[in-house]
């Protein structure tokens, strides 16, 4: 009631259509959200979704399986929320979007945890029967699946939690076995010997996706390889007696200057020198012969020593060696073609020739211009050696690759003089190999200089310990072998599939393409116990793989019944049956890389579950499959899934790939316990609720790395509060809306039609954003519309009509009709983003035992509402309104008025377009004043103006008349109706209708 109302004035509040709702202002999400989870389970929401969407086109977001190992972290929350938003938005867009969660259960991380438990109890893993050990691994994984399932569901993620997929289900293990047997039958699987990244700590080969890089302090050495038998080509002129002229000919001869010199290499891995078999040079580098002219007495590099170096790097080498040198002459790279050096440790048993080989990987950016080549310890080294293998055999040098380092990181007999020394210890620390090799180089007089280098070095992402490159027998899948015809290689299939796939963001295509173009053959074997075995047999004498459908079928059937444990139960005779003898064939003992397991998920989830089985466009259907993971999965799950599917099916398993960044703290730092900046999703949910965490996700640009912390979450909570209050106001206003109140679009006032135009615009923008997975843009459009267009403008303007107009008022009923349309469209659009809040809001208006907003489709705005001319007009009206409200803010601050209804400003509008836009508009209603005078002349100099709205100025003035006791407007017509002397005629009519309705009731 107004403060100046008579003491005996009537209380009109009961006659107003004020908002009425039990929807609380305070959300209480931590307490309410579990109640909705229980309700969804009780009404069988997931089952109802499947029933209502039967027969629709399928949109399948195939879950990249998280590892069943430990509680969820904030990265898991980001990933699963994004997936849920995609699934829910596609479901409400009219698809059958079924989400089947999954878990990756095999492999080293779980095996490692079980072993840790053994070590704590003093048990030895090797003394435990393998089947028993595998059962403990299975139990460990099953425990964490249960924990993580509850944590994922607490995020509001919908899916088939009652029947998820796991890589350790018997049916999954059987299909993984079938997939690797398919590779074997097609000739793509082979056993070879190559350098692989090897974890000494974990005793297994590792894939690139299992590697991360950390700072490491390496020993560095410059080492001299003495040249010998340097045969070069010289161009000389000879007389031609028959023709009476001279001619140029090339004569091969010994170069004595070079034979007294040494090629110098630089390496950060001195321990690999026992494996050296060649030195690489580049035909594109300019080399020179240099001589040491000055050196300290106790120096390793002596006066008179001659070194062959890249001209661009010679000065740096001399500086490292603490010497002064001079250049004797240039040496053409072509003259090194057939050169041979001696091994620097020849006296210890390395008396073989070391050939100089041309290599494209050699540069003069650092080092010496020559590269130490150990084919047992590096990919480029191995490939260079293999490229020249036939030539080396023909020259009598030989091409055998040694095995200098064993699985324990110790030197073997192929490293004479160092056998037993360790490169990396069992604890993952630096061993004594480097020191031993360096001491031997000093003793042999071949060390030129030494130093230290702090650099990024590969480590296992599980043990966090450095790995080594070592040559071991492993199982590989060919990347470049023809499968079904010329050029039909796995690499080419994968590259074509990449071109056929949509990537979000688009640069993901180039990233994975670059990896596929350059990747070596796929190492699929691991020397562990917990996983699916490489279930093939090979002939003991010939090494040929056994390819027999009968054997393969028996293996698959056993795995279906008993799981992969069947492979480890005996020597394998039951699989060979009576067709073959164990005397002739050997069962492979290695297990598959877990990336092969997860890369095969399409085969035992998408292709075999009746509730999925999409008919994709690539196979002649209309369904779509999306893979969504962090950007690191270009080298992980996206990568292995692509190769596995292309190898067995000739195409990618997905139609689209969506990637997100990683989560950092508010300062952009990686989260770590030591920094104390870890944000746990469980803590956020406990304090604020899952919808706040989800809102953080959809408000963030997930294409890049995301940031989270207390201040960011505070901003998120503030945004949520504004959103919730707007939803609450709509609910309260719609409490007075009845079906008979609906007003047709044609009958609506301009303002209502303008707001429906904006709704159609915004709904289209949200829909396009959802379609492009741009949820930040979608939410921004929705939130801006709710707060700027609705709460701060339309609802503010229409509160008077909604609260005070007669029940029969067209304006009031039109506004309620618009709010109803706004509610249905905006709440359904909000549902995929904030499922708990949307459900609470929806049920507050449409209660029912089985009701749920998530069973609805998007309530789309009608494109026929679009009216650009009307929208342009009302944009101009709003510009004028901003000047009026700006002027009134100053009046309120100066306490010259209390509320805007005490004002009746004079608005000077000299801009002709703005003046024309005000035609037919009640600017007092729009500006929420009691009256407005519009003038076309120039305003006084002291009038209020806004620089951004030229042609409008406002002169404040107080409204004349009395204050209405019901609506608080100040007008001269208060009391015009004798029956209601303290209100306006509008309010008098409202009171009559209210009282008549009360009597009728």
C-alpha positions, 0 to 999 in steps of 0.5 A: 500500500502507498505510504500516503494512503488514508489509515482507513483505506482498503487493502487491495492486495487480495484483488491483485493478480500477484505471482503465486507459486510454491517454487522456492527462491532458494534452490536447495539443489544438494538436497533436492537433486537426489529426490529427483534422481529417486523419482526418475528411477521410480517412474522408470524415466529411462525406460519411458524414453526408450518406449516413446522414441521407438521407431525414430531416427537414432542418434548414438553418442557412444561412450568412450569408456573411463578407466574403472580406477578411483573416484571421478575428477573434474575432467570426468565431470566435464566429459560426462556432462557434455555427453549428457547435454548432447544426448538429452538435446538430441532426444528432445529434438526428436531422435531416439538418443540412447546412451549406454555408459561403459568402462575400460577395465583391463590393463596396467593401471588396475593390474598395478593397483592389485600388485601394490596391494600384494607388495604391501602384504609381502606377496609375490605376484608371480607366485599367484596363479594367473587365473586367481590374479585376474579375478582380483583385477576383475573384482577391483574393477567391478568395485570402482564401476559401482562407485563411479556409476553412482557419481556419474548418476549424481551429475544428472547423467541419464543412461542405461546404468542398469546394463552398461557395457564393460570391456571385461564382460565375457561377451565383450572379451569374446568379441575383442578376441574375434576382432584380433583374429580378424586381423590375423586372418587378413594378414594384418597381424604379424610378429616382429622386432622393433624398438618400442617404448618400454617401461622397466617399472611396469615390465611392458611395452607402452603405446604413444597414448600411454606416454606423457612428457616430464622434465628429465636431467640427461647426461650428454656426450660428444663422441669420436668415431674414427674413420677408416677406408674412406673412399671418395670420388675425385674428378680428374682430367685425362687426355683422350689420344683417339680424339686429341682432346681431354675429358673429365672422368671420376676416379675412386680413391682413398682420402688419407686426410679423412682417414686420420679424422673422426666423425663426432656425434652428440647424444643425450643417451650414452647408454645406447652407444653399445647398440650403435651400428651406424652414423647418419649424415645429411646430403643437404648439410655442408661439412668440414674437416677441422683440427684442434690447435689449442687445448688444456693439458688434461683435456679429452680432445687433444691438440692435433685431433681431427674432427669431421663436423657440420660447418654450422655447428663446429664452433659450438662443438669446440666450445663444449670441448674447451678447445680452439680449432681451425678448418682444414677444408670443406668435405662434400656430403657425397664423399661420405657415401661409402665411408666407414668408421670404427666403433668408439668402444672397439677394444671392448668387443665392438670391432665391427664396421660402423657405416655412414648412412644418409638420413633425412632426419639429420639437421644442423640445428643442434649437435654435430651434423652427425647422428649416432644410430642405434637401431635397437633404441629408436624409431628413426634409427631402426627405419634408417637401418632397415632402409639400408639392410640389403645394401649393408648385407651386400657390403659385408657389414651385416644388418643384424639388430642386437638386443643390448637391453633386457626387460629389466633395463639391464645390459645383455651379452649383446653389450660386451663390457657392460653386461648387468649394468642397469639403464633404469632400475626397477624403481624407475631411477637412473641406473649406472649404465650411463656412467659406465659407458662414459668411463669406457669412452674416456678410457678409449680416448673417444670422449670429446666432451660431456655435459648435462641437459634438462629437457622433456623426456617420455614417462609412463603416465601410470608410474610417472617413471621414465621409459626407454626405447628397446628392441623387443619381439612384439605383435604388430598390425601393419599400417601399409600392407595391402589388405584387399587390393593395391593401395588398400592399406590400413593407413589409406583406409583411415585417411579416407575415413577421416575425410568422411568424418565431421570434426568439432572443432574442425581442426581436429581433422588435421590433428588426427590426420597428421598422426595417422600419416606418420604413425608406425605399425601398431604395437598391440602386444603387452607383457602383462596378465590382466586383459584379453590375450592375443588369442592366436597360435603360431607354428614353432618352426615357420612362425606362421600364424594358424588361420583356421575358422574352426579354431577361431570359433572354439576360442570365441565360444569359450570366451563367451562362456568363461571369459578370456580366462579360458585362454590361461586355463591350460596350454590351449589344446582344447582350441586346437582340437584334433586338427592340430598338435601342441607339439607343432604350435605355440599359444601366444602369451601376450595380452592385447594393448587396452587401446585395442580393447576400447578401440573395439567397443563399436564391435560389441556395443554399437553392432551387437546391442539391440537398443543401439545397432545404428544404421549409419549413413555410411552403411546406407542408413540415416542414423548418426554416431558421435564420439566425444572425448578430450582432445588427447583422444586424437592419439587415444580412443579416437585413434585406436577406434579408427584403426580397429574399425578400418582394419575390420570394416573398412570405415570409421566407427563414427560419423562425427568426433567432438573434443573438449579441452582440459580443466585448469584452476582459475590462474590457468594452472594444472590442478595438483594436490601439492598446489592445493588447487584441486576442485573435486566435483563431489565437493561442488555438488555437496556445496552447491548442487550438480546443476551449478557444476553443469551450468559451469560446463555450458557457460564455458568454451569447452573447445579450449582448456576450461578454468574453475575455482571459487570465484568462477563458481560464484559467478556461475551461482549468481547467473543461476540465481537470476535464471531461477528467479525469472523462472519463478516469476513466470510460474507465479504469473502463470498461476492465474492463466486459464485455458480460456484466457488464450489470445490469438497472435493476430489479436495481440498488442504489438509488444506481445507480438514483438516478444514472440518475434524475439522468442522465435529468433532466440529459439532458432539460435539456441537450436542451431547452437545445440545442433553445432554442439555450441552449448555456450552460445546456446545458453548465452542466447537463452540467458540473455533473453531471460534476463535482458529481454524478459526480466529487465524489459518485458516482464518489468513493463507488463507487471502493471497489466498482469497484476492490476488489469481486469481479468478480461483485459486483452493485454493481460490475457495476451501477456499470459499467453506469451508467458505460457509460450515462453515458459514451454519453449525456454524450460524445454530448451533448458532441460538438457542443460540443467535437468534438475532445475528444469524438472522442478520448474516443469512439475511445479506447473504440470504435476503428475505421477508420471510427468517429466519435462524430459519426456517432452520434445522441444516446444519450438517457437513458430517461425510465423511469429517473425516480423522484422519490421515490428522488431526494428520498431520496438528496438527503437522504442527500447532505445528511447526507454533507456534514456527515460530510465536513465533520467529517472535513476538520477531523480531517485538517487537525488530523492526527488522521486521515490518510484518511477510512478511518481514521474511524468517526464517530458521526452524530447525526440528529434530523431525522426525514426525514433519519433515515428517508432513511438506512434501508437506506443504508450511510452508511460507504460513502457517506461513505467511512469504515470505519464509521459509528454513527447515533444519534437522540439530540442530539449533544454541544455540541462536535459538528460541525454545518453551519448549512445542514443542521439536525438533523445533528451529527457526533462524530469517532472513529477506526475500530477494528481492522486496516487491510486490506492491499488496500482499506485499510479499518480493520475488526475482521474483517480476517483473518477468512478464514484463507487471506487473513489481511491482508484483509477477507472482501470482499477475500478473495472478490475475490482468490479470483475473481481467482486463479480467473480467472487460472488459467482464462486 
